[in-house]
Structures are given as C-alpha cells and as structure tokens.
C-alpha cells in the first residue's frame, strides 16, 4: 500500500523535520524553524505559550498563528507546530527608511490599539489579582523575570514581593527607592497581557497587522505590565515609543519603578 506524500510527512521524526527545515529554509530565530511552505516549528517552549495561543484565538479576533500539532519532551516542555504567517516584522519595516508611509503607520497603530483593547477586555477566570498563565493553572514565563516559569501568584502583592526579591514593602524605599514603593503600594486590575508586544513580534502584510507572534511570556498580570514590558527591549527608536503612547494606556510611574528594578534586581527568577 503506497503512502501519500502527506502521510509520509507525518512519519518523519521531529528532529529530522527540524534539520531538514534548517537546511532548506531561511532561518527565522534560534528556536523557530520553518519546515514547509506554510508551517513552522517552535521549541522547546513552556506549556503556557500553547495556552496563550489557544486562549487568544478562542476569545478574541486578534490574528495569531494557528496551532497544528504539539510534541512533548521528557522535561515537560513542548514543540509547537503552527502556521507560518507571510509578512515582514514591524521592526524591519520601522528601521528601513521609506518602508512605511504615514498612513500605513496609522493603520498599524490602529490595529495595535485594537489588539491591546481586546486583551484588556478579557476577564480573569478566577480571582481578580492573580498573576498566572492563560488557564491560571500554570506559572508565567518572562525574560524580564528569569529563564523559567515562576508562580502562579495568588495576588499582585505576592508578585510584587517576588519582583523585589522578598524585600518587605515597608523597606522598599530604602532598598529600591520611592518609585518602587509607590508603584507596589497601589491596587491594580488584572489584564491578559502579551508581555512582549515589541516590533519584532508584530508581523505586517499589506500595511496591516497580519499576526501577533511569540506568546511565550503571555498571561494574567497587573494592568501596567504590557506598557512597561514594551520598554524592556533594545529597539532604540524614539518615534516608536511616541506612537506606543497613543496605542495603549500609559503607566509612567510604574515604568519608572520597573526601570529601577531592572537596574538593581533585573531577574528575580534567578537564584542568587
């Protein structure tokens, strides 16, 4: 009995598909490999990324890659086979002189505003101040925090204490300064957050956002996290940050607090 080429494709081991993809297609990122005309494989990832992709696709109209298949590993991580979205990253377009006309920038930022607005309309499925993955059953993974998942956190206070390395709130001013003390003394709403909504993760086609990719850091966070995390990036174009302020709510005091922590205790998820 002869197998079709489609059937044979599924018989090829994951490791071989990745090797073939690296050989035949231009590399994307170190952990993202294009394996066919319409598919990529990303990994290893933490399960929270898969949760986020499914959750956003189910509850919003935000364009995200469609997941086709997942592969488990022995250490609890996964590989995600998903749709390859045709387009160019906003980072590449923004840095190329003349690549984006003013009306295209306006359309893209309108799409970005809609993306953030949809995420912020989602209601947390459990308690209102949790910090956790999309399902709230898993922790979050965020490069600002460290290399691996942390949490989930039952409250923003617990999350903020973690960010301070366990320093009590009453000692925060002496240790980190007044900006951190003031920010961590406030009450915040919880919103679903991409947490890495930077130009390289925004795919543009025909002058509009075709997909938001890389949901590995996504989850439920304090309401300011999206805004502060956009600034946790090496994209050094002031005009980008100027339009970001028009696309989403601003949290300048919290950004000042986060910058103080970035300088003094940037990765609380790394054991000291």
RANORCOR-V880130 format. One line per field, one symbol per residue. ss: DSSP state (a for helix, b for strand, c for the rest). phi: phi as a letter, one per 20 degrees, with the letter a starting at -180 (. if undefined). psi: psi as a letter, one per 30 degrees, with the letter a starting at -180 (. if undefined). A space follows every 10 residues. Layout:
ss=???
phi=???
psi=???
This chain:
ss=ccccaaaaaa accaaaaaaa aaaaccccbc cbbbccccbb bbbbbcaaaa aaaaaaaaac ccccccbbbb bbcccccbbb bbbccccbba aaaaaccccc caaaaaaaaa aaaaaaaaaa accccccccc bbcccccccb cccccccccb ccbccaaaaa aaacccccaa aaaaaacaaa aaaacccccb bbbcccccaa abbbbccbbb bbccccccbb bbccaaaaaa cccccccaaa aaaaaaaccc caaaaaaaaa aaaacccccc cc
phi=.eefffffgf efggffffff fffdcffdcg dccedafccc cdrfcegfff gfgfffffdc dffcffedac cedfdnecdd ebfeefqcff ffffedgmfc fgffgfffff ffgfgfffff efegfcgfcf cafgemedfd dbfferfcfc nfdfbfffff fffemnfggf dfgfedofff gffeeeecfd cfcfmbedgf ddedblmcfe addmefefre cggeffffff eebefecfff fffgfeebfd cfffffffff fgfdbfcfed fe
psi=kkkleeeeef fkleeeeeee eeeflkkdlf gkkkfafgll kklklkffee eeeeeeeefl gkjlkkkell kllfgfllkj klkjkkakke eeeefjkffj leeeeeeefe eeeeeeeeef fkkkfblfhl jlaeffflal kkffeaflkl alkfleeeee eeegggklef geeeefleee eeefflkllk lkkeghilef gjkkkhgljf kkligfflak lkffeeeeff filgjijefe fefeffflkk ieeeeeeeee eeeeififfk k.
